[in-house]
Amino acid sequence: MRDIIIVGGGASGLIAAAILARHGKEVTLLEHNDKIGRKILATGNGKCNFTNQFQEESCYRGEQPDYSWNLIQKYGPETFLSFLDTIGIVAKSKNGYYYPYSEQASTIVEALRLELIFRKVKVKCQEHVTDISPIDGGYSVATKGYAYEAKKVILACGGKATPVLGADGSGYELASKLGHTITPIFPALVGLKVDNKNKQKLAGIRIKADISLLISGQQVTLESGEIQFTAYGISGIPVFQISRYAAKALLSGEKVEVILSLLPDFTKDELLIYFEYQGVINAYKTILQTLQNLMDLRLAENILEYVGLQAKKRMDEIKIEELENLVSSIKEFRQRVTGTNGYEQAQVTGGGVNTQEINPETLESNYHKGIYITGELMDVDGTCGGYNLQWAFTSAYVAAMGALED
Ligand SMILES: Cc1cc2nc3c(=O)[nH]c(=O)nc-3n(C[C@H](O)[C@H](O)[C@H](O)COP(=O)(O)OP(=O)(O)OC[C@H]3O[C@@H](n4cnc5c(N)ncnc54)[C@H](O)[C@@H]3O)c2cc1C
């Protein structure tokens, strides 16, 4: 019987395999894709943003956020960078966002692949694991055509995000069969669908904004950055960052809204003064022509429609109350969120194997000695910026160290 089977040749599985093999363990890694590390290749637009200098608890989310944060504090970016150093990866920081120096995700996958070959890890691709059951002295891990046996098993199957890269959610089934509960799962780091009837017209516009998320009328989070209007709604990094809260609230039937505060470089008073001044020095212009000085024409038209102001109205015909109303709407452009994009477009899965059922010291299952769970499969999701690969590393490291113990 081999020492350890790892189910899943993604970020956490490959790292756990490397660490265990270095410590002399006989490791077999089972991956249902035809190649290992396919999702890593897609990360950071192919450049692989693997961690971030800035770390705080809010970068890691889940029902028990302190669970992941406690581990990140012990085995965070420094430990990850040291590990990568040992496989020859030279890291490059861009404003605290870490990438391989080559800025190619394939550099990381290739370094891990060579490390596993050197350490004699048996990598079996096109092996879809369907069942894990306890046997005398360990576990039997069933694939379609074979049953592998090992003393210990690491479940590193990832979640459901971007199924074309191998994420079919089967890890949740394997964990459930072993008695684990799965907290509700949902797409995260994903675009939001909104009920703006003009969204088709707005598609393609990008604008700097603050975006707040309201759940049942209460603001839960605020992000800033470039928002992209799309045919379905809104996208962009700030939207991705709030999407997991929106998705979770929608799942439980709550009312979800976003308020876009456009033109964040100006206060309401500054905007009002600007419009009043334009009413004096460019009185002949229409409100649309004036608003167009500050934003894309299509967005300006949409906002005027939203506040019920005629686009053709001349600046010297507009009442102060109408300007106040316009400014309020620019600063509080409210839209109802009707849904999120699906797992096909999501970068990560929110929810997962309940962390209360996994030993926080070793990531060993509370129900089965010798079963370990890592990465996105757990109820941990990170924000954009390298936090998901950092979690994949940290969890792989802790599980591998745990699995080394007798
Ligand atoms: C487009 C995109 C861009 C991203 N960019 C970034 C980024 O820049 N920075 C960042 O930190 N994170 C990023 N992420 C998220 C990050 O890639 C994941 O969170 C991370 O890879 C999760 O690691 P994991 O080991 O848990 O799962 P995965 O890397 O998904 O690996 C799981 C592996 O298990 C295999 N598998 C699943 N079930 C079975 C089974 N039953 N039998 C056999 N094999 C199985 C899968 O094929 C897969 O290879 C991105 C994700 C996507 C989709």
PDBQT file of the ligand as one rigid body, heavy atoms in Angstrom, charges set to zero:
ROOT
HETATM    1  C1  LIG A 501      -9.652  32.100 -14.953  1.00  0.00    +0.000 C 
HETATM    2  C2  LIG A 501      -9.130  32.017 -13.549  1.00  0.00    +0.000 A 
HETATM    3  C3  LIG A 501      -8.164  32.913 -13.137  1.00  0.00    +0.000 A 
HETATM    4  C4  LIG A 501      -7.664  32.859 -11.825  1.00  0.00    +0.000 A 
HETATM    5  N1  LIG A 501      -6.671  33.713 -11.457  1.00  0.00    +0.000 NA
HETATM    6  C5  LIG A 501      -6.146  33.642 -10.212  1.00  0.00    +0.000 A 
HETATM    7  C6  LIG A 501      -5.057  34.451  -9.831  1.00  0.00    +0.000 A 
HETATM    8  O1  LIG A 501      -4.482  35.204 -10.630  1.00  0.00    +0.000 OA
HETATM    9  N2  LIG A 501      -4.607  34.362  -8.550  1.00  0.00    +0.000 N 
HETATM   10  C7  LIG A 501      -5.176  33.493  -7.641  1.00  0.00    +0.000 A 
HETATM   11  O2  LIG A 501      -4.725  33.465  -6.488  1.00  0.00    +0.000 OA
HETATM   12  N3  LIG A 501      -6.173  32.673  -7.988  1.00  0.00    +0.000 NA
HETATM   13  C8  LIG A 501      -6.678  32.716  -9.247  1.00  0.00    +0.000 A 
HETATM   14  N4  LIG A 501      -7.679  31.860  -9.605  1.00  0.00    +0.000 N 
HETATM   15  C9  LIG A 501      -8.212  30.893  -8.607  1.00  0.00    +0.000 C 
HETATM   16  C10 LIG A 501      -7.231  29.715  -8.405  1.00  0.00    +0.000 C 
HETATM   17  O3  LIG A 501      -6.801  29.241  -9.649  1.00  0.00    +0.000 OA
HETATM   18  C11 LIG A 501      -7.904  28.569  -7.635  1.00  0.00    +0.000 C 
HETATM   19  O4  LIG A 501      -8.533  29.043  -6.484  1.00  0.00    +0.000 OA
HETATM   20  C12 LIG A 501      -6.867  27.498  -7.264  1.00  0.00    +0.000 C 
HETATM   21  O5  LIG A 501      -6.319  26.942  -8.426  1.00  0.00    +0.000 OA
HETATM   22  C13 LIG A 501      -7.504  26.398  -6.413  1.00  0.00    +0.000 C 
HETATM   23  O6  LIG A 501      -6.546  25.382  -6.206  1.00  0.00    +0.000 OA
HETATM   24  P1  LIG A 501      -7.034  23.909  -5.834  1.00  0.00    +0.000 P 
HETATM   25  O7  LIG A 501      -5.845  23.073  -5.756  1.00  0.00    +0.000 OA
HETATM   26  O8  LIG A 501      -7.946  23.963  -4.671  1.00  0.00    +0.000 OA
HETATM   27  O9  LIG A 501      -7.965  23.493  -7.067  1.00  0.00    +0.000 OA
HETATM   28  P2  LIG A 501      -7.621  23.391  -8.630  1.00  0.00    +0.000 P 
HETATM   29  O10 LIG A 501      -6.428  24.181  -8.963  1.00  0.00    +0.000 OA
HETATM   30  O11 LIG A 501      -8.908  23.687  -9.321  1.00  0.00    +0.000 OA
HETATM   31  O12 LIG A 501      -7.242  21.867  -8.826  1.00  0.00    +0.000 OA
HETATM   32  C14 LIG A 501      -8.139  20.816  -8.649  1.00  0.00    +0.000 C 
HETATM   33  C15 LIG A 501      -7.758  19.710  -9.593  1.00  0.00    +0.000 C 
HETATM   34  O13 LIG A 501      -8.487  18.529  -9.265  1.00  0.00    +0.000 OA
HETATM   35  C16 LIG A 501      -8.932  17.905 -10.459  1.00  0.00    +0.000 C 
HETATM   36  N5  LIG A 501     -10.096  17.088 -10.075  1.00  0.00    +0.000 N 
HETATM   37  C17 LIG A 501     -11.296  17.534  -9.617  1.00  0.00    +0.000 A 
HETATM   38  N6  LIG A 501     -12.084  16.515  -9.304  1.00  0.00    +0.000 NA
HETATM   39  C18 LIG A 501     -11.389  15.376  -9.577  1.00  0.00    +0.000 A 
HETATM   40  C19 LIG A 501     -11.691  13.996  -9.470  1.00  0.00    +0.000 A 
HETATM   41  N7  LIG A 501     -12.876  13.553  -9.006  1.00  0.00    +0.000 N 
HETATM   42  N8  LIG A 501     -10.735  13.097  -9.849  1.00  0.00    +0.000 NA
HETATM   43  C20 LIG A 501      -9.532  13.514 -10.328  1.00  0.00    +0.000 A 
HETATM   44  N9  LIG A 501      -9.214  14.814 -10.455  1.00  0.00    +0.000 NA
HETATM   45  C21 LIG A 501     -10.119  15.728 -10.074  1.00  0.00    +0.000 A 
HETATM   46  C22 LIG A 501      -9.217  19.076 -11.385  1.00  0.00    +0.000 C 
HETATM   47  O14 LIG A 501      -9.193  18.704 -12.735  1.00  0.00    +0.000 OA
HETATM   48  C23 LIG A 501      -8.090  20.030 -11.027  1.00  0.00    +0.000 C 
HETATM   49  O15 LIG A 501      -6.942  19.826 -11.820  1.00  0.00    +0.000 OA
HETATM   50  C24 LIG A 501      -8.186  31.891 -10.918  1.00  0.00    +0.000 A 
HETATM   51  C25 LIG A 501      -9.154  30.981 -11.344  1.00  0.00    +0.000 A 
HETATM   52  C26 LIG A 501      -9.622  31.046 -12.650  1.00  0.00    +0.000 A 
HETATM   53  C27 LIG A 501     -10.661  30.044 -13.093  1.00  0.00    +0.000 C 
ENDROOT
TORSDOF 0
